[in-house]
Amino acid sequence: MVVSRSNFSDYSMQHYIFDHQTVFETNEWGIPEPVSGVEVSPSVIDFILVPLLVFDVDGHRVGYGKGFYDRFFALCPLETQRVGLSFLIQSNESRIEMNTMLY
């Protein structure tokens, strides 16, 4: 299992092995992130849990607009499984227009 840290200078994510020695610090948005550790390449990650802000009936999602996960997904193998986590109240019965990338 790996955990991620967001880099706001280039909107990338770094991924670290999660074990009993992993040290976390809370970032300015209140999200615990690993301080350091053994870094893992996205090319070997085969399953991702993705926090969802809003999603539609086709499985499209809306994030916070910085493109962190879009950039991360582009570095992962095509067969990497992605599972979104949300509350049902976050679903949108209409379709989200997906013709523009925001980053």
C-alpha positions in Angstrom: 0.0 0.0 0.0 1.2 3.5 -0.8 0.1 6.9 0.4 0.5 10.2 -1.5 1.8 13.6 -0.9 0.8 16.6 -3.1 3.4 19.0 -4.4 1.7 22.4 -5.0 4.7 23.9 -6.8 4.2 21.6 -9.9 0.8 20.0 -9.1 2.3 16.5 -8.9 1.9 13.7 -6.4 4.6 11.6 -4.9 3.8 8.2 -3.5 5.4 6.4 -0.6 5.2 2.9 0.9 2.9 2.9 3.9 4.2 0.9 6.9 4.5 1.2 10.7 7.4 3.6 10.3 5.6 6.1 8.1 5.5 9.6 9.6 2.7 11.9 8.7 2.3 15.7 9.0 -0.9 17.6 8.4 -0.8 20.0 5.5 -2.4 23.4 5.5 -5.7 21.9 4.3 -5.9 19.5 7.2 -4.9 16.4 5.2 -2.3 14.1 6.7 0.5 13.4 4.2 3.7 11.3 4.5 6.8 13.3 5.4 9.2 10.9 3.6 9.8 7.2 2.9 10.4 4.8 0.1 9.1 6.4 -3.1 7.0 4.3 -5.5 6.6 5.0 -9.2 3.1 5.4 -10.6 4.1 2.8 -13.2 3.8 0.0 -10.6 0.6 1.1 -8.9 -2.3 -1.2 -9.8 -5.2 0.1 -7.7 -6.1 3.6 -6.7 -8.7 4.9 -4.2 -9.8 8.4 -5.4 -11.6 10.9 -3.2 -14.6 12.3 -5.2 -16.0 15.9 -4.9 -18.8 15.3 -7.4 -19.4 12.4 -9.9 -22.0 11.7 -12.6 -23.9 8.6 -13.9 -21.1 7.8 -16.3 -18.4 7.8 -13.6 -16.9 11.2 -14.6 -15.6 13.1 -11.7 -15.0 16.7 -10.7 -12.1 17.5 -8.4 -10.8 20.7 -7.0 -9.4 22.0 -10.3 -5.6 21.6 -10.0 -5.3 18.4 -12.0 -3.3 16.4 -9.4 -5.2 13.1 -10.1 -5.4 13.7 -13.8 -1.6 14.0 -14.0 -1.2 11.0 -11.7 -3.5 8.8 -13.8 -1.6 9.7 -17.0 1.5 8.1 -15.4 -0.2 4.9 -14.4 -0.6 1.8 -16.6 -3.9 1.7 -18.5 -5.0 -1.4 -16.6 -4.7 0.4 -13.2 -8.0 0.1 -11.4 -9.5 3.3 -10.1 -12.2 3.3 -7.4 -13.8 6.6 -6.3 -14.9 7.2 -2.7 -17.7 9.6 -1.9 -21.0 10.0 -0.1 -24.1 9.4 -2.2 -25.1 13.0 -1.8 -22.1 13.9 -4.0 -23.6 12.2 -7.0 -24.9 14.3 -9.9 -27.8 12.7 -11.9 -26.9 14.8 -15.0 -23.8 14.3 -17.1 -20.6 16.3 -16.4 -19.3 17.8 -19.6 -15.8 16.3 -20.2 -14.5 18.1 -23.3 -12.0 20.4 -21.5 -9.0 19.7 -19.4 -8.3 22.4 -16.9 -4.6 22.1 -16.4 
